[in-house]
Amino acid sequence: MTFLTFQWEQDWMRAKPSTRGGNARQRARRSQPPRCRILQVRARFGSLPEVTEDVLPARLVEEFSSATCMQRRRAYALLPQVKEPEEEEVELDAGGCSFGKAKGQLNADSFFHSAHSVGAADGVSQWLRFGINCRAFSDELMQGCQDHLLSSTCDCPKRQCLEALTASFHEVQSFGSATVVIATLIRQHLGIAALGDAALMLLRWGADDLAFVVCQTTEQQYRFNVPYQLAHVPQEIKERVARARRIKGKKGTGKLSNVPEDAELMQVVVQPGDLLILGTDGLFDNLWQHEIMDLATKGRRSAASGQELANTLAQAAKDQSESSKRSPFEVACERFSDGWHKGGKVDDITAVCAWVVPS
């Protein structure tokens, strides 16, 4: 996001000096002479023309600050009419990589990528106990999302994601369940829908070549290691699961299936050079955020493609999952559970990376 900051004398915004009401500190503060305050105003778009004294009076330009909601509203009224920049046509240079828990075991994860949309789903492998092919559900869900995003005529990216996820989920024929994250790009507007612990991170680099997080999805869980998920299972298995929960006394562990409307929806403005990283929990449970950002920065410096960077991140997570090095999942176990886990987390691992590039 781009921020404009302004400063001016605020005689009209201060209360009149008074010796009545409030404690001594409040009364003393009201009796002080008017002071300058700095107002921070967020621009509607991700980039604006450089703000100079030619555009705004020198006394209005500052670097950092904070302001109340009312101050921001009044600041908008005082802003000069700055011409909004034309949006660029951009697309995604994307690629994906996925590893199963172990050689020979079914990888329940699935993903897709195209020039304008990406997605990843983490299939729940425990359904194998009931004879269900959990990978089929993930594949069908991702294929449906990709098809609906490609054919959608909606001009709102995040609504487009929700509609695609909803339609795809209701059309799935295979049994299983999965957490999911998808994103689609309309011009420079990126829409995101994420449900469960499949996650997305948008990175950008500043003038000093240091990466920072523009936006990031939030894990949705009923309790530790029990994420929201979309599920389509036979009625008899629903009854068996409910019966098993009653026997074990597991109450309040969440629904067997959520609905697409439970997904977290986001929309953000991107710009060329941004990097979109999607992954299942196998990626983010094994790699720390600073490790992901370091690998992404190295990839940027070496002009790595989205596919090459996805391979690098997935392999790094795979190596960590088989090591005893302290991992994010180990820290989470110590914080929210009994600390039963040490080292990396052996899991299906999927990484999808997409550079935002000019069309």
N, C-alpha and C positions, 0 to 999 in steps of 0.2 A: 504494500500500500504506500501511497505517497502522502505525506503530511505537509500542510502549510501551517505555519505558526504566526500569530499576530500579537502585538502588544500595544496598548494605548492607555491613556489616563482614564480611570473609571469613576469619575466623580458622580456620575448619574447612576452608578450601580451600587454605591455604598449607602448604608443606612445613615440617617442623620445622627450626629452625636447625641447620646442620651445617657443619663445617669440612672435610669430606671429600668429594671428587668435584667435578668441574667446574673451570672456571678461576676466577681471583680475583674477577672481576666477578659470576659466578654465585654464588659463596660469599657475597659481600658482600650480594647481593640477598636470599638466603635468610635471612640473619641480621637483616635489617631487620624492624621491627615490622609487624604486619598493616596493610594499607592498604585503603581502600575502592575497590571497582571498580564500574564501571557495566556493566550487562547490558542488551542490546538484544534484545527479543523481538518477533518479527513476528506480528501477529495473523492469524487464519485468514481473516478477511473484510476487505474494503476500508475499512470504517468501523466504529468502536466508540463507545460513549458516552464523553463527555469524561471524562478521568481527572482526578480532583480528590482532595484530601485526605480527602474523605468516602468515597472508594472505596478508596484505598490510603494507607498511612502516608506522611507527608510525606518521610521519609528514603528512600523507595523511588522517588521521582519525579525524573527528570532529563531533559535534552534530547537529547543526542547521546552515542554511545559505540560501543564494539566489545566483542566477547566471543568466547570460544572456544566450540566446539560443546558441550563438557561443561558449561560455565557456562550456556549456554542451556537445556540439558536440566534442570539443577538449578533454574533460574529458573522454568521451567514448573511444577515441583512446588510452588513457593512462591506461585504466582499465586492470587489469590482467584477464586472462580467468577464470572466476568463473563458476564451473559446475552448471548448472541449476538443481534444485531439481525435483525429479520425482513427478508428480501430483498424489494426492490421489483420490481414487474413493469415492465420497460422494453422499449423497442423502438428501432428505428433510423429516423431521418429521413435518408434516403440519396439520393444522386444521382451520376451519372457523366458524364464527358466524354472524348472521344477524338479525336485528330488523326492523320492519316497523315503520312508523311515529307514529301510534297509534293502539291500539287494534282494530281489525276488518277492518283496512284499508289494501289495497293491498301493499305489499312490492315489489317495482320494482327492487330491487338489486338482483344480482346473483353472484355466485362464484364457483370455483372448486379448487381442490388441489389433488396432487398425489405425488409419491416419487420423481419426477423430474420436475414438473411444477405446477404453481399456477396462479390464475387469479381472477379478480373481475370486475364487471360491474355495473354501476349506471344507471338504467333505468330512463327515464324521465317520471314522473308520470302525467305531464300535458296532455299527449296524451289520458288520460281517458275522457277528455272533448269531444273528437272526437269518443268515443266508441272503442278505441284501447286498447287492453290488453298489457300494456307496459312491464309487467314481462315476457311475452312469448318471446319477442325480446331478452331480456337480457339472458334468459335461453338458447335460441337457439345459441346465439353468444358464450357463454361460453362453451357449449357442443361441438360446432364445433372447437373452439380453442383447447380444451383438446384432441379431437380426432386427429386433425392434428399434434399437438405437439408429440403425442404418436407414430404416424406412420412416422414422418419426418425422412429423411436420411441426411439432411443438417448438416454439422459439425460446422457451425457458429451459436452460440446461438441467437444472436440478429437478424440475417437474418431468422433464424427458426421462431422466434416470429413474424416477419413481414409477412412471408409467411403464417403462421397459421392464423393470424388476417385477412389478405387479403382474403384467401380462405373461411374462416368462414363467413365473412361479405357478400361475393358474393353468398353464399349458403343459407343465412337466408331467410325464407319464411314469418315469422311473421312480422307485422308492428310495428314500434316503433323507439326509438333512445336511445343511451346510451353512456356514457363515459366509458373507459375501460383501464385496466392495466393487462398485463400478463408477466410472467417470466418463463424461462426454464433453466435447469441446464445440462451442458455437462461436465463431470468430475468436475473440479473446476472453470469452466467458466460459469458465469450467464449472460444470455441475457435478456434484458428488452425491452418491447414496451409499451408506455403509451400515451394515447390520452385523452385530457380534464383535468378534475380535480380529476380523480381517481389517487391515488398516491401510491408510493412505497418508503420504507426506509430500508436501510441495516445497521444494528447495529453490532458493534464489541466491545469487552471488552479488555482493556489493563491490564497490570500487577497489577495495583492498583484497579482493579475491577470496573473501571469507564467506562461507555458506551460512545462511540462516533459514529458519523454517517460516514460511509464509502462512501455511495452515496445516492442520493435522487432525485427523478424525479421533474420536474418543471411543475407547472400548466400552461395549455394552455387555454387562454381565449381571446375572442374578446373584451370584456369589462367586468366590474365587474359582477360576477354571471351569465355570459353567456359563458360557456365553449365550447371548440371543442367537437363534438360528431359524432358518426356514426348513420345514420338514414336510415330507409327504410319505406316510407310512400306512400299512394296512390297519384296519380297525382292530384285528385280533392282536396285533403287536402293541397297539396303543393300550389295550386292556392288560396285556402281559407286563408292560412297563409300569402302568399304574399300580398293578398288583404288587410288583416287586418293590415299588417305592413305599407302599403301605406296610409291607412286611419289614422293610429296613427302617421304617419310621422317618423317611425323608420327606418332610413337608416343607413347602415354600421354596423348593429348588427351582421353580420357574416352569413355564409352559413347555410342552413337548415341541410345539411349533409357535413361532411368532408370525406376524403378518408383515408384508412389505412396508406398510405404513409405520411400523416401529423403527424403520431405518432412520439414521441421522442424515439429514439433508444439508448440503452446503453449496455455496456458489461463490466463486472467487475470480478475480481478473488476473490473467496470466500475461506474460510477455516473453518474447523470444529469449532463449537462454535458460528459462526455468526448467526444472527437472521434476517430473512426477514419479513417485515411487509407491507402488502398491505391493502388498504382500500378505500372506497368511501369517498366523501367529508363530509358525516355525521360523520365520525370518526375524520378526521383532522380539521374540523370546530369547533369541540367541545372540543378536547383535545389538550393542548399545547404540543410541542415537548418534553419538559423536563418531563411532566407528563407521556408521553408514554415511555420515556427512564427509568423513575423511576419504572414504573410497569413492564417493561421488565427485569430490574435488579432484582427486587424482585422475578419474575418468574424464573429467572436463578438460583438464590440462593436456591429456593425451588424445583429445578429440574422439573418445570412445563412443560408439553408437549405443543406442538404447539396448540392443541385444547383447552387446559385449558387456555393458555395465550390469545388466540383469544376470548374466553368467557369473560375473565377479561377486556380486552380492550373495547370490544363492550358494555359490561354492564356499564363500567365507562363513556363511551361516551353517552350512553342512559340516565344515571342519570344526566349528565351535561346538556343535551339537554332540560331537564325539570326544570332546576334550573335558578336562576337569576344571578349566578356567571359569572363574566366577561369571555368571550370566545374569541378564535381566530376570529370567524366570526363577533363578535361585533366590534372588533378592525378593521377588514377589512372594515366593513360598515362605521366606522368613517373616515377611510382613503380614501376610494374610492367612497363613496356614501354620503348620507346626515345624516348618523348616526341614521337611523330609527330603528335599531334593538338593543335590550338589552338582555343580558343573553345568554343562549345556543341556538342552532339552532335545531328546531324540524325537523327531516329529517330521511329518511331511513339510517340505519347505518350497515355497513359491515366491518368486520375485518378478515383478513387471516394472520396467523402467521406460519412461517416455520423455524425450527432450521436446520442448516446445520450439519449433523452428518456423521460419517464414514459409508460406505456401509457394 
